Amino acid sequence: MTKKLPISIIVIGVIVLSFGIIFHLQGQGVIGPQESFMYENPNWITYGQQIAVIGILIIGVGIGVKIYFTKKR
């Protein structure tokens, strides 16, 4: 169980980071359908950046947990 926990946290962080990048790019009008409420919406540029930072923090926590369990052995 303890081996899978850090990997799961890191995977969740990568998914959140990916969503943040996608939202940011949609807010800039780089990707996504033009009919989307997120397309070229400056709010979603900021939201995407914030979500990406949260994803990076989650990845950092996952790496920290992995290091903790590695040193504990």
C-alpha positions in Angstrom: 0.0 0.0 0.0 2.7 2.5 0.9 4.5 1.9 -2.5 1.4 2.8 -4.5 0.5 5.9 -2.5 3.3 8.2 -3.7 2.8 7.1 -7.3 -0.9 7.7 -7.0 -0.4 11.2 -5.6 2.1 12.1 -8.4 -0.3 10.8 -11.1 -3.1 12.9 -9.7 -0.8 15.9 -9.7 0.1 15.3 -13.3 -3.5 15.1 -14.2 -4.4 18.4 -12.4 -1.3 20.0 -14.0 -2.5 18.9 -17.4 -6.0 20.3 -16.9 -4.5 23.6 -15.7 -2.4 23.8 -18.9 -5.4 23.0 -21.1 -7.6 25.6 -19.3 -4.8 28.2 -19.7 -4.5 27.5 -23.4 -8.2 27.6 -23.9 -8.4 30.9 -22.1 -5.8 32.3 -24.5 -7.7 30.9 -27.5 -4.9 28.5 -28.5 -6.9 25.3 -28.3 -10.5 24.3 -27.9 -13.7 25.0 -29.8 -14.5 28.7 -30.4 -18.0 28.0 -29.0 -16.6 27.2 -25.5 -17.3 29.6 -22.7 -13.6 29.3 -21.8 -12.3 30.2 -25.3 -10.4 33.6 -25.2 -11.7 34.3 -21.7 -9.1 36.1 -19.6 -10.5 34.6 -16.4 -9.6 31.1 -17.6 -6.0 32.1 -18.3 -5.7 32.9 -14.6 -7.7 29.9 -13.5 -5.5 27.6 -15.6 -2.4 29.0 -14.0 -3.7 28.6 -10.5 -4.8 25.0 -11.3 -1.4 24.2 -12.8 0.4 25.5 -9.7 -1.9 23.3 -7.5 -0.9 20.4 -9.7 2.8 21.2 -9.2 2.2 21.3 -5.5 0.5 18.0 -5.5 3.4 16.5 -7.5 5.8 17.9 -4.9 3.8 16.3 -2.1 3.9 13.0 -3.9 7.7 13.2 -4.3 8.0 14.2 -0.7 5.9 11.2 0.4 8.0 8.9 -1.8 11.2 10.3 -0.3 9.8 9.9 3.2 8.8 6.2 2.7 12.2 5.5 1.0 14.2 6.9 4.0 11.9 5.2 6.5 13.1 1.8 5.3 
